[in-house]
Amino acid sequence: MQTRRTVLVQSALIAGTFLLPGCAKAREPDGGVRAGLYNCEGCEAVDERDPARLGSTTQIAGPDEPGPRLLVTGRVTTPDGTTPAAGVIIYAHHTNIDGLYANGDDESEWSRRNGRLRGWVKTDADGRYSFLTIKPSPYPDMTIPAHVHLMIGEKGKRRYYVDDVVFAGEFGVTEDYRRNQELRGGSGIVTLRDNGNGVLVAERDIILERHRA
């Protein structure tokens, strides 16, 4: 099921633009905190797993899940863009090969709405994380690019989302899309590479957002 943020994106595309609420240019004066940073429908899902039980790598899609195998991986840093950020929770979810958030269960509202293909990791001492999954497809109505949603949980901070992972050179990842990125956590546009074992690799580094003190 589509989130409110997705509906806003779709409406912007139909109107011929791709400007999202809280874009990178909309900064508040108090220390560079992003306006609307915490406007995040579904970020409650970040806390649906015990951080003590999370590792830096998880498998979202098993070997029988249809679709090209995909490894979403990267390094998370503090807002300085250099210092590794350990212990950060990342919640990921995405569509299946048919472009649907399908086969969710009754665990929570977000397990129903986000579908079966979702997972959690906690960054290691070097800020590294990895999700092994399949490459999602665009929605059946082809309104926005194929994407992987990422939501962030820092200890003691309110939850927020960062720019979706999208794939350079593929449907919808146009120059307009590139120009109008929110740049939450840095750019989500990745260039896929094959690791030689039939797995596509998407390197998505994340720079954490600034928060109010």
Secondary structure, DSSP 8 states (H G I E B T S, - for coil): ---HHHHHHHHHHHTT----TT-TT-B-TTTT-BTTTT--TTGGGGGGS-GGG--SEEESS-TTSSS-EEEEEEEEE-TTSSSB-TT-EEEEEE--TTS------SS-HHHHHH-S-EEEEE--TTSEEEEEEE-----TT--S---EEEEEE-TTS--EEEEEEEETTSTT--HHHHHT---TTS--EE--EE-SSSEEEEE--EE------
